[in-house]
């Protein structure tokens, strides 16, 4: 059963023109639309399904600075500023609360790894992250059975509600003048003299000067039909939520096999803190060279499988004409089955380490498709060979926390404003110019 994001009603009459069209109604797309609308830009957002129908409503809900790739840290700092003022800004409940997050250390190797990140990546940015003792961790997360070696703790990290945030931000964008359409797939872009001149949707054409592609896991397929080679694969992440329970954990935490956070409704969101499943598909082979270093580095945590996902992907069109039904109309929402053995292992780990969860009642399980790049860093960039075509995608499981900051940076690039952070690490050109794409830990 997929989680149900808050309802959002579509606008009705598709305009003939706009300054900017945003493709995708997830956290990135709605954040970019809000930023553009607040700047007085005539912006239209088109979503093939519903607002937050895919990964933006299916993620853990963590808003964290901790453990970030150093290339993302300036962007998450911008994003956290936005999250802290989000409810006031949009006049609605995003679910954001500053709760603090702990990365629990089970052994000396864990302590060394967390200390390495702290010394090499956190300190240059003066993050509030710091190491605490096992005793302090046990005090902050009471009722545990494990003698933790210590923990990496960031007191001003937070959490928000994925089913609430993107719909509430979309409503704020509309209140500021954006037009937002659901069940309205964009089939492709049109160009004039090499520049973006419009988009073709299933409901008609919109003339525009710029397009933001914020389509998450669909971005590579869309870009490929437009002649833009975007390196991107999917991973499947499984999540569950519990009924309200008095378990005593107010801080979010990642432990031996679990990641857990308290929800506004009094329940908890739970996932495995290591395992993700990768469906082998035709694109896996097409991009093998680019992704092989990442597969090798993460081989213990990535579980490869081949099955129906391969067949489904192989059947889906890679090229289509703009007067034809597109894949985005054939599959409105990616809704993979949760991988139950992964969740069962997370539940067992949580119950073993925190017995207060022994009697927890599961409310639902779901899974989402995470769009990943070879270096696990997003692409937030104009495509140089197609002026006016901007990408904001490939967030590699980090998009919810980064969403408001990414939306701000995207809008600044579109309007030509001074960017809030250096956009160089997020440039599209790194995927085609021979740059070594590598993970940084």
C-alpha positions as CSV (number, residue, x, y, z in Angstrom):
1,X,0.0,0.0,0.0
2,X,1.5,3.3,-1.1
3,X,1.5,6.2,1.4
4,X,-1.2,8.8,0.6
5,X,0.1,12.4,0.3
6,X,-2.2,15.2,1.2
7,X,-4.7,15.9,-1.6
8,X,-3.9,18.6,-4.0
9,X,-6.4,19.8,-6.6
10,X,-5.2,20.6,-10.1
11,X,-5.7,23.8,-11.9
12,X,-8.0,23.4,-14.9
13,X,-7.2,25.5,-17.9
14,X,-3.7,24.9,-19.4
15,X,-2.1,28.2,-20.4
16,X,-0.8,28.7,-23.9
17,X,2.4,30.2,-22.6
18,X,4.6,30.8,-19.5
19,X,8.1,32.0,-18.7
20,X,9.1,28.7,-17.1
21,X,7.6,25.2,-17.1
22,X,8.6,22.8,-14.3
23,X,8.3,19.1,-15.0
24,X,7.6,17.1,-11.9
25,X,5.6,17.6,-8.7
26,X,8.0,16.2,-6.1
27,X,9.8,18.1,-3.4
28,X,12.3,19.5,-5.9
29,X,9.8,20.6,-8.5
30,X,7.4,22.3,-6.1
31,X,10.3,24.0,-4.3
32,X,11.6,25.4,-7.5
33,X,8.1,26.5,-8.5
34,X,7.7,28.3,-5.1
35,X,11.0,30.1,-5.5
36,X,10.2,31.2,-9.0
37,X,6.7,32.3,-8.1
38,X,8.0,34.3,-5.1
39,X,10.3,36.1,-7.6
40,X,7.3,37.1,-9.7
41,X,8.1,34.6,-12.5
42,X,5.2,33.2,-14.6
43,X,5.7,29.5,-13.8
44,X,3.6,26.4,-14.7
45,X,4.3,23.1,-13.0
46,X,3.1,19.9,-14.8
47,X,3.0,16.5,-12.9
48,X,2.1,13.3,-14.8
49,X,0.4,11.8,-11.7
50,X,-0.2,13.5,-8.3
51,X,1.9,15.9,-6.2
52,X,4.4,13.9,-4.2
53,X,3.1,10.6,-5.6
54,X,6.5,9.0,-5.8
55,X,9.7,9.2,-3.8
56,X,8.9,12.6,-2.3
57,X,6.1,11.0,-0.2
58,X,8.0,7.7,0.3
59,X,11.3,8.7,1.9
60,X,12.4,8.6,5.6
61,X,11.5,12.2,6.3
62,X,15.0,13.1,7.5
63,X,16.4,16.6,7.1
64,X,20.0,16.1,7.9
65,X,23.4,17.8,7.5
66,X,25.1,14.8,9.0
67,X,26.9,12.3,6.9
68,X,26.7,14.3,3.7
69,X,29.0,14.2,0.8
70,X,31.1,17.3,1.2
71,X,29.9,18.6,-2.2
72,X,26.4,18.7,-0.8
73,X,27.1,20.5,2.5
74,X,26.8,24.1,1.3
75,X,23.5,23.1,-0.3
76,X,22.1,21.4,2.8
77,X,23.0,24.4,4.9
78,X,20.8,26.5,2.6
79,X,18.1,23.9,2.7
80,X,18.1,23.7,6.5
81,X,17.6,27.5,6.7
82,X,14.6,27.0,4.6
83,X,13.2,24.0,6.5
84,X,13.5,25.9,9.8
85,X,11.2,28.7,8.5
86,X,9.1,26.5,6.2
87,X,5.9,26.4,8.2
88,X,5.8,30.2,8.6
89,X,6.8,30.7,5.0
90,X,4.1,28.6,3.5
91,X,1.4,29.1,6.2
92,X,0.9,25.4,6.5
93,X,2.2,22.3,8.2
94,X,5.2,20.7,6.6
95,X,5.9,18.5,9.6
96,X,9.3,20.0,10.1
97,X,10.6,19.7,13.7
98,X,14.2,20.1,14.9
99,X,14.8,16.8,16.7
100,X,18.5,16.1,16.3
101,X,19.9,12.9,14.7
102,X,22.2,10.3,16.0
103,X,24.4,7.9,14.0
104,X,25.0,5.1,16.6
105,X,28.4,3.4,16.6
106,X,28.4,-0.3,17.4
107,X,32.2,-0.8,17.3
108,X,35.5,0.9,16.9
109,X,35.4,0.9,13.1
110,X,32.1,2.8,13.3
111,X,33.6,5.4,15.6
112,X,36.6,5.8,13.2
113,X,34.4,6.2,10.2
114,X,32.2,8.8,11.8
115,X,35.2,10.6,13.3
116,X,36.8,10.7,9.8
117,X,33.7,12.4,8.3
118,X,33.5,14.8,11.2
119,X,37.2,15.9,11.0
120,X,37.4,16.0,7.2
121,X,34.0,17.3,6.1
122,X,32.0,18.8,9.0
123,X,34.5,20.9,10.8
124,X,35.4,23.1,7.7
125,X,31.7,24.2,7.6
126,X,31.4,24.5,11.4
127,X,28.5,22.1,11.6
128,X,27.1,21.4,15.0
129,X,27.9,17.7,14.5
130,X,30.1,16.1,17.2
131,X,30.9,12.8,18.8
132,X,29.2,11.8,22.0
133,X,29.9,8.9,24.4
134,X,27.9,5.7,24.4
135,X,26.6,6.6,27.8
136,X,25.3,9.9,26.5
137,X,23.7,8.2,23.5
138,X,21.9,5.8,25.8
139,X,20.6,8.7,27.8
140,X,19.3,10.4,24.7
141,X,17.7,7.2,23.4
142,X,16.5,5.5,26.5
143,X,15.5,1.9,26.9
144,X,18.2,0.3,24.7
145,X,19.9,-3.0,25.2
146,X,23.2,-2.1,23.4
147,X,26.3,-0.6,24.9
148,X,27.0,1.7,22.1
149,X,30.7,2.7,21.5
150,X,29.5,6.3,20.9
151,X,27.5,8.3,18.4
152,X,27.8,11.1,15.9
153,X,25.2,13.6,16.9
154,X,23.9,16.7,15.1
155,X,21.5,18.6,17.4
156,X,20.0,20.9,14.8
157,X,19.1,18.3,12.2
158,X,15.4,17.6,11.9
159,X,12.6,15.7,10.4
160,X,9.5,16.6,8.3
161,X,6.5,14.7,7.0
162,X,6.9,13.5,3.4
163,X,3.2,13.1,2.8
164,X,2.6,16.7,3.9
165,X,5.5,18.8,2.8
166,X,5.4,18.8,-1.0
167,X,1.6,19.3,-1.3
168,X,1.9,22.2,1.2
169,X,4.7,23.8,-0.7
170,X,2.8,23.4,-4.0
171,X,-0.2,25.2,-2.4
172,X,2.1,28.0,-1.4
173,X,3.5,28.2,-4.9
174,X,0.0,28.5,-6.3
175,X,-0.8,31.2,-3.7
176,X,2.1,33.1,-5.1
177,X,0.9,32.8,-8.7
178,X,2.2,29.5,-10.0
179,X,-0.2,27.3,-12.0
180,X,0.0,23.6,-11.1
181,X,-1.5,20.8,-13.2
182,X,-1.7,17.1,-12.1
183,X,-2.5,14.2,-14.4
184,X,-0.7,16.2,-17.1
185,X,2.4,14.5,-18.5
186,X,4.9,16.5,-20.4
187,X,5.8,14.4,-23.5
188,X,8.8,16.5,-24.5
189,X,10.3,19.8,-25.3
190,X,10.3,22.0,-28.4
191,X,13.2,24.2,-29.5
192,X,13.7,27.1,-31.8
193,X,17.2,28.0,-33.1
194,X,18.6,25.5,-30.6
195,X,16.9,27.1,-27.6
196,X,13.9,25.9,-25.6
197,X,10.7,27.3,-27.0
198,X,8.0,25.2,-25.4
199,X,6.8,21.9,-24.0
200,X,4.2,19.5,-25.4
201,X,1.9,18.0,-22.8
202,X,-0.8,15.4,-23.2
203,X,-3.3,18.3,-22.8
204,X,-1.6,20.8,-25.2
205,X,1.5,22.9,-25.9
206,X,2.9,25.6,-23.6
207,X,5.3,28.1,-25.1
208,X,8.0,29.0,-22.7
209,X,11.6,30.3,-22.4
210,X,12.9,27.7,-19.9
211,X,12.1,24.2,-18.7
212,X,13.1,22.6,-15.4
213,X,13.3,18.8,-15.5
214,X,12.7,17.7,-11.9
215,X,11.3,14.2,-12.8
216,X,13.2,12.1,-10.3
217,X,13.6,8.5,-11.5
218,X,11.9,9.4,-14.9
219,X,14.5,12.0,-15.8
220,X,16.9,9.8,-17.8
221,X,14.1,8.5,-20.0
222,X,12.7,12.0,-20.7
223,X,16.2,13.4,-21.4
224,X,17.1,10.5,-23.7
225,X,14.1,11.3,-25.9
226,X,15.3,14.9,-26.1
227,X,18.8,13.9,-27.1
228,X,20.4,14.5,-23.7
229,X,22.4,11.7,-22.1
230,X,21.8,11.7,-18.3
231,X,23.6,9.0,-16.3
232,X,21.0,7.7,-13.9
233,X,19.7,4.4,-12.4
234,X,17.1,3.5,-9.8
235,X,17.3,1.8,-6.4
236,X,14.4,0.5,-4.4
237,X,14.1,1.6,-0.8
238,X,11.5,0.0,1.5
239,X,9.9,1.9,4.4
240,X,7.2,1.2,7.0
241,X,5.3,3.2,9.5
242,X,3.9,2.1,12.9
243,X,0.7,3.0,14.7
244,X,1.2,5.5,17.6
245,X,3.4,4.0,20.3
246,X,5.0,5.3,23.4
247,X,8.6,4.1,22.7
248,X,10.4,7.0,24.2
249,X,12.6,7.9,21.2
250,X,12.3,11.6,20.4
251,X,15.6,11.9,18.4
252,X,15.9,10.3,15.0
253,X,18.6,7.6,14.9
254,X,20.4,5.1,12.7
255,X,21.6,2.0,14.5
256,X,22.8,-1.5,13.7
257,X,20.2,-2.3,11.0
258,X,17.6,0.4,11.3
259,X,16.9,4.1,10.7
260,X,14.0,5.4,12.8
261,X,12.2,8.7,13.4
262,X,9.2,9.8,15.3
263,X,6.2,11.0,13.3
264,X,3.7,13.8,14.0
265,X,1.0,11.3,14.5
266,X,2.9,9.6,17.3
267,X,4.0,6.6,15.3
268,X,7.5,6.0,13.8
269,X,8.9,5.7,10.3
270,X,11.3,2.8,10.1
271,X,13.7,1.6,7.3
272,X,16.9,-0.4,7.0
273,X,19.9,1.8,7.3
274,X,22.0,-0.3,4.9
275,X,20.2,-2.3,2.3
276,X,18.8,-1.1,-0.9
277,X,17.7,-3.3,-3.8
278,X,18.7,-2.6,-7.4
279,X,16.7,-4.1,-10.2
280,X,18.9,-5.0,-13.1
281,X,17.5,-3.6,-16.3
282,X,18.7,-2.8,-19.8
283,X,20.0,0.6,-18.7
284,X,22.2,-1.2,-16.1
285,X,24.3,-2.6,-18.9
286,X,24.2,0.6,-21.0
287,X,25.7,2.5,-18.0
288,X,27.8,-0.2,-16.5
289,X,31.1,1.5,-17.0
290,X,29.9,4.7,-15.3
291,X,28.3,3.0,-12.4
292,X,30.8,0.2,-11.8
293,X,32.9,2.1,-9.2
294,X,29.8,2.9,-7.2
295,X,28.6,-0.7,-7.3
296,X,32.0,-1.8,-6.1
297,X,32.2,0.6,-3.3
298,X,28.6,-0.1,-2.1
299,X,28.5,-3.8,-2.9
300,X,27.8,-4.9,0.6
301,X,24.6,-2.8,0.9
302,X,23.3,-3.0,-2.7
303,X,21.3,-6.1,-3.4
304,X,21.0,-6.9,-7.1
305,X,18.1,-8.7,-8.5
306,X,16.7,-9.5,-12.0
307,X,13.1,-10.2,-12.7
308,X,9.9,-8.3,-13.6
309,X,11.7,-5.0,-13.3
310,X,13.9,-5.9,-16.3
311,X,10.9,-6.9,-18.4
312,X,8.9,-3.8,-17.5
313,X,11.9,-1.5,-18.3
314,X,12.6,-3.3,-21.6
315,X,9.0,-2.9,-22.7
316,X,8.9,0.9,-22.0
317,X,9.6,3.1,-25.0
318,X,12.9,4.9,-25.1
319,X,11.9,7.1,-28.1
320,X,8.6,8.5,-29.1
321,X,7.1,11.3,-31.1
322,X,5.5,14.2,-29.2
323,X,2.1,13.5,-30.7
324,X,2.2,9.9,-29.3
325,X,1.3,8.6,-25.9
326,X,4.4,8.7,-23.7
327,X,5.7,6.3,-21.0
328,X,4.7,9.0,-18.5
329,X,1.1,8.6,-19.4
330,X,1.3,4.8,-19.4
331,X,2.8,4.7,-15.8
332,X,1.5,7.6,-13.8
333,X,3.1,6.6,-10.5
334,X,6.0,4.3,-9.8
335,X,4.7,2.1,-7.0
336,X,7.1,-0.8,-6.4
337,X,6.4,-3.6,-4.0
338,X,8.3,-3.2,-0.7
339,X,11.1,-5.7,-0.2
340,X,9.8,-7.5,2.9
341,X,12.9,-9.3,4.0
342,X,14.7,-6.0,4.2
343,X,12.0,-4.5,6.3
344,X,11.8,-7.6,8.4
345,X,15.5,-7.4,9.2
346,X,15.1,-3.7,10.2
347,X,12.2,-4.5,12.5
348,X,14.1,-7.3,14.1
349,X,17.1,-5.0,14.7
350,X,15.0,-2.3,16.2
351,X,13.1,-4.6,18.5
352,X,16.4,-6.3,19.6
353,X,18.1,-3.0,20.4
354,X,15.0,-1.1,21.8
355,X,12.5,-3.6,23.4
356,X,9.9,-0.8,23.7
357,X,9.1,-1.6,20.1
358,X,8.3,-5.3,20.8
359,X,4.6,-4.6,20.7
360,X,4.6,-2.1,17.9
361,X,1.8,-2.4,15.3
362,X,2.6,-1.8,11.7
363,X,0.3,0.5,9.8
364,X,1.6,0.1,6.3
365,X,4.7,-0.7,4.2
366,X,5.7,0.8,1.0
367,X,8.7,1.3,-1.4
368,X,10.0,4.0,-3.6
369,X,12.3,4.4,-6.6
370,X,15.4,6.5,-5.8
371,X,17.1,8.1,-8.7
372,X,20.9,7.8,-8.4
373,X,23.9,9.2,-10.2
374,X,27.3,7.5,-10.4
375,X,28.8,9.9,-7.9
376,X,25.6,10.1,-5.7
377,X,25.5,13.9,-6.3
378,X,22.6,15.6,-8.0
379,X,22.6,17.4,-11.3
380,X,21.4,21.0,-10.9
381,X,22.4,22.7,-14.1
382,X,21.5,24.0,-17.5
383,X,22.3,21.7,-20.4
384,X,24.7,23.8,-22.4
385,X,23.8,22.3,-25.8
386,X,20.1,23.1,-25.2
387,X,19.9,26.6,-23.7
388,X,16.9,27.0,-21.5
389,X,16.8,23.4,-20.5
390,X,17.6,22.9,-16.8
391,X,18.0,19.7,-14.8
392,X,17.3,19.3,-11.1
393,X,17.5,15.6,-10.6
394,X,19.6,12.6,-9.5
395,X,19.4,13.3,-5.8
396,X,20.4,9.8,-4.9
397,X,18.2,9.4,-1.9
398,X,19.0,12.9,-0.5
399,X,16.4,14.9,-2.2
400,X,13.8,15.4,0.5
401,X,16.3,17.1,2.9
402,X,17.9,19.0,0.0
403,X,14.7,20.0,-1.6
404,X,14.2,23.6,-0.5
405,X,17.8,24.5,-1.1
406,X,17.8,22.7,-4.5
407,X,14.7,24.5,-5.5
408,X,16.3,27.8,-4.6
409,X,19.5,27.1,-6.5
410,X,17.5,25.9,-9.5
411,X,15.4,29.0,-9.6
412,X,18.5,31.2,-9.4
413,X,20.1,29.4,-12.3
414,X,17.0,29.8,-14.4
415,X,16.6,33.5,-13.8
416,X,20.4,34.2,-13.9
417,X,20.6,35.4,-10.3
418,X,23.7,35.0,-8.2
419,X,23.6,31.4,-6.9
420,X,23.3,30.7,-3.2
421,X,26.0,28.1,-3.4
422,X,28.7,27.3,-5.9
423,X,26.8,25.2,-8.6
424,X,30.0,23.7,-10.0
425,X,29.8,20.3,-8.3
426,X,26.3,19.9,-9.7
427,X,27.0,20.7,-13.3
428,X,25.6,18.4,-16.0
429,X,28.8,18.6,-18.1
430,X,30.6,16.4,-15.6
431,X,28.7,13.4,-17.0
432,X,30.0,13.9,-20.6
433,X,33.4,15.7,-20.3
434,X,35.4,12.8,-18.9
435,X,35.3,14.0,-15.2
436,X,36.0,11.1,-12.9
437,X,32.7,10.4,-11.1
438,X,33.4,9.0,-7.7
439,X,31.8,8.7,-4.3
440,X,33.3,10.8,-1.4
441,X,32.9,9.6,2.2
